[in-house]
Amino acid sequence: MDTRIVTKMKMQKRAADVFEAIVDPEQMSHYWFSSGSLRMEPGKTIIWRYEEYNAEGTVHVKEVEEPQKIRFVWGEEGQETTVTISLEDLGDQTTLVTVEEAWLSEEDPHLIAKMLGQKEGWVYMLTCLKGYLENGISSLRASLVH
């Protein structure tokens, strides 16, 4: 079984603008987590917080190639996954954003539910990012209800 999920969405913005919105914690707070402790840079360990859900998580940044790739590891100890966000310049100020989350355990009895939940989360995050970048909308963040 392929234990990775891939989510893609086009943004009507230059790759450099999309990249900056992802790595800059101030911009991120408008569409994703309420805060991040640091800018995403290789080797950094960052704390991302969701104040609305009283939750936080640790992110270990592995690779950053401006403006085309960000790779990090996150998740609970023993259940970490690797996320790679790729940005492809399609021309005409359009960027294809691809998020791949990999290395989910095939032995996990809740694998399918976790994969569906992560896919839902990435679709939501990319939708909020698109709304923020293209239209300045920041009211979508933290609106998803489970």
GIWOTA-V731397 format. One record per pair of residues at least 6 apart in sequence whose C-alpha atoms are under 7 Angstrom apart, sorted by sequence separation. I is the first residue (numbers start at 1). J is the second residue. D is the distance in whole Angstrom. If there is no record, write none. Layout:
I_J_D + I_J_D
This chain:
21_27_5 + 22_28_6 + 29_35_5 + 49_55_6 + 50_56_6 + 64_70_5 + 74_80_5 + 75_81_6 + 89_95_5 + 90_96_7 + 131_137_5 + 132_138_6 + 21_28_6 + 49_56_4 + 63_70_6 + 64_71_6 + 73_80_6 + 74_81_6 + 88_95_5 + 89_96_7 + 38_46_6 + 48_56_6 + 49_57_7 + 63_71_5 + 73_81_6 + 74_82_7 + 87_95_6 + 88_96_5 + 37_46_6 + 47_56_7 + 48_57_5 + 62_71_6 + 63_72_7 + 73_82_4 + 87_96_6 + 88_97_7 + 25_35_6 + 36_46_7 + 37_47_5 + 47_57_6 + 48_58_6 + 61_71_6 + 62_72_5 + 72_82_6 + 73_83_6 + 87_97_5 + 25_36_5 + 36_47_6 + 37_48_7 + 47_58_5 + 61_72_4 + 72_83_5 + 86_97_6 + 87_98_7 + 36_48_4 + 46_58_6 + 47_59_6 + 60_72_5 + 61_73_7 + 71_83_6 + 72_84_7 + 85_97_7 + 86_98_5 + 128_140_6 + 25_38_7 + 35_48_6 + 36_49_6 + 45_58_7 + 46_59_5 + 59_72_6 + 60_73_5 + 71_84_4 + 85_98_6 + 86_99_6 + 128_141_6 + 25_39_6 + 35_49_5 + 45_59_6 + 46_60_6 + 59_73_6 + 60_74_6 + 70_84_6 + 71_85_6 + 85_99_5 + 24_39_5 + 33_48_6 + 34_49_6 + 45_60_5 + 59_74_5 + 70_85_5 + 84_99_6 + 85_100_7 + 23_39_6 + 24_40_7 + 33_49_6 + 34_50_5 + 44_60_6 + 45_61_6 + 58_74_6 + 69_85_6 + 70_86_7 + 83_99_7 + 84_100_5 + 23_40_5 + 33_50_5 + 34_51_6 + 43_60_7 + 44_61_5 + 69_86_5 + 83_100_6 + 84_101_7 + 43_61_5 + 68_86_6 + 69_87_6 + 83_101_4 + 42_61_5 + 43_62_6 + 68_87_5 + 82_101_6 + 83_102_7 + 41_61_6 + 42_62_5 + 67_87_7 + 68_88_6 + 81_101_6 + 82_102_5 + 40_61_6 + 42_63_5 + 81_102_6 + 82_103_7 + 42_64_6 + 81_103_5 + 41_64_6 + 81_104_6 + 19_67_5 + 16_67_5 + 15_67_6 + 15_87_6 + 15_88_7 + 15_89_6 + 14_93_5 + 13_93_5 + 14_94_6 + 15_95_5 + 12_93_6 + 13_94_5 + 14_95_6 + 12_94_5 + 13_95_6 + 11_94_6 + 12_95_6 + 10_94_7 + 11_95_5 + 10_95_6 + 11_96_6 + 10_96_4 + 9_96_6 + 10_97_6 + 8_96_7 + 9_97_5 + 8_97_6 + 9_98_7 + 8_98_4 + 52_142_7 + 7_98_6 + 8_99_6 + 6_98_7 + 7_99_5 + 6_99_6 + 7_100_7 + 32_125_6 + 6_100_4 + 5_100_6 + 6_101_7 + 4_100_7 + 5_101_5 + 4_101_5 + 5_102_7 + 31_128_5 + 4_102_4 + 31_129_6 + 3_102_6 + 4_103_6 + 3_103_6 + 4_104_7 + 3_104_5 + 31_132_6 + 3_106_7 + 31_138_6 + 30_138_5 + 31_140_7 + 32_141_6 + 5_115_7 + 31_141_5 + 30_141_7 + 7_119_7 + 5_119_6 + 7_122_7 + 7_123_7 + 9_126_7 + 11_130_6 + 12_134_6
